[in-house]
Amino acid sequence: MSHFYFALTNSEVEALLKQELNWFYPQLKPSYSRPGFLTLKAETAINFNPWMARLSGICLGKKSVEDLIKLPKAWLWKRQEDFNPPESLSELNQKSLFKIGEKVSLIMMVGENEFWLGEYVLKRTHFQTPGELSSILEKKAPSRAYYKLAEAFEAFDLPMDYEEKVLELGSAPGGASLFLLEQEMKVIGVDPADMDPTILKHRNFKHLKKPFETITSSNFQEDIDWIVSDVNLPPSVVIKEVDRLLEFLEPKGLVLTLKLNQDRYLRMLKPIAESFRKKGFLQVEIKYLPSHRQEIALIAIR
Ligand SMILES: C[S@@+](CC[C@H](N)C(=O)[O-])C[C@H]1O[C@@H](n2cnc3c(N)ncnc32)[C@H](O)[C@@H]1O
């Protein structure tokens, strides 16, 4: 018996997802796909949870609207914002609540008159949105990193607290800093580039305008609770520097955005997660967030 799976991706990362499937899910054969929507077939059931998919699950096939409106509850995701689903389907989103551990029925509107049905178990790290879209409201922020960190905060339920101190690597222009300052945290931003003036003048922000490779213990008068990184350098370089910082800092958690602009960096993710576990971080998780491009979030909490 054949088993079918679906994956929803962001366009910037579709090629990387295909590479991941090639390397780590060789038993899957590509089936029907449209940009941002992939289906795959296997001859035996597998545990399908690729990193580079915003959302993945079991694919139950193409369905008619008549069949779909019989579902007691379901979420509807549209592949394109301008698609116009029938009201009987779009109103399902308002009516349907899913709890953690429950199976979500996801109607995927792939074309104007083309609907596919998928299923996945709602995890703690999933967003409560159809198609795993961002639940963060748009706002004026110095950069997209605001959303990336806000999404990580929500998805991983990060135990960040007000007045905690964050060392932020690659902080310019300051989207992520803005999010942290909004949580009333204290931020030391390390970046040779300029910060947005609104961040720079905030009383809880301090700028170390230099590369993170030059940071030493003498830069810190107080303990650091979190290390956040969004440095646009290869994961190997970032991890080497984070490891060096961990020789003299003892944060309770790390929130790292790892840039994956080369396929081979995918192979580093598992060993990186393993190395943090060995260093005593009990919770280590990896998730592709809705605002991500060619990158992924790795969090490690003691
Ligand atoms: C994606 S941007 C960071 C966005 C930022 N987190 C925000 O919230 O706006 C990547 C940053 O990494 C910085 N960067 C690159 N190499 C660095 C290094 N060696 N040390 C510190 N920052 C570096 C760049 O200057 C750039 O500002």
The ligand as a Tripos MOL2 file, in Angstrom:
@<TRIPOS>MOLECULE
LIG
   27    29     1     0     0
SMALL
NO_CHARGES

@<TRIPOS>ATOM
      1 C1         20.6220   39.0790    9.3560 C.3       1 LIG1
      2 S1         21.5670   40.3870    9.9500 S.3       1 LIG1
      3 C2         21.0530   40.5300   11.5980 C.3       1 LIG1
      4 C3         19.7150   41.1610   11.8060 C.3       1 LIG1
      5 C4         19.5250   41.5660   13.2540 C.3       1 LIG1
      6 N1         19.5350   40.4080   14.1480 N.3       1 LIG1
      7 C5         18.2810   42.3550   13.4950 C.2       1 LIG1
      8 O1         17.5590   42.0260   14.4090 O.co2     1 LIG1
      9 O2         18.0630   43.3420   12.7960 O.co2     1 LIG1
     10 C6         23.1440   39.7080   10.1350 C.3       1 LIG1
     11 C7         24.1150   40.5920   10.8730 C.3       1 LIG1
     12 O3         25.2790   39.8320   11.1700 O.3       1 LIG1
     13 C8         26.3070   40.7890   11.2910 C.3       1 LIG1
     14 N2         27.6240   40.1470   11.3060 N.ar      1 LIG1
     15 C9         28.2900   39.5540   10.2680 C.ar      1 LIG1
     16 N3         29.4930   39.1150   10.7060 N.ar      1 LIG1
     17 C10        29.5790   39.4400   12.0290 C.ar      1 LIG1
     18 C11        30.5650   39.2400   13.0340 C.ar      1 LIG1
     19 N4         31.7280   38.6320   12.7550 N.pl3     1 LIG1
     20 N5         30.2990   39.6830   14.2790 N.ar      1 LIG1
     21 C12        29.1230   40.2770   14.5910 C.ar      1 LIG1
     22 N6         28.1570   40.4940   13.6620 N.ar      1 LIG1
     23 C13        28.4050   40.0870   12.4030 C.ar      1 LIG1
     24 C14        26.0860   41.6920   10.0800 C.3       1 LIG1
     25 O4         26.7470   42.9240   10.2440 O.3       1 LIG1
     26 C15        24.5700   41.8100   10.0710 C.3       1 LIG1
     27 O5         24.1420   42.9910   10.7170 O.3       1 LIG1
@<TRIPOS>BOND
     1     1     2 1
     2     2     3 1
     3     2    10 1
     4     3     4 1
     5     4     5 1
     6     5     6 1
     7     5     7 1
     8     7     8 2
     9     7     9 1
    10    10    11 1
    11    11    12 1
    12    11    26 1
    13    12    13 1
    14    13    14 1
    15    13    24 1
    16    14    15 ar
    17    14    23 ar
    18    15    16 ar
    19    16    17 ar
    20    17    18 ar
    21    17    23 ar
    22    18    19 1
    23    18    20 ar
    24    20    21 ar
    25    21    22 ar
    26    22    23 ar
    27    24    25 1
    28    24    26 1
    29    26    27 1
@<TRIPOS>SUBSTRUCTURE
     1 LIG1         1 GROUP 0 **** ****
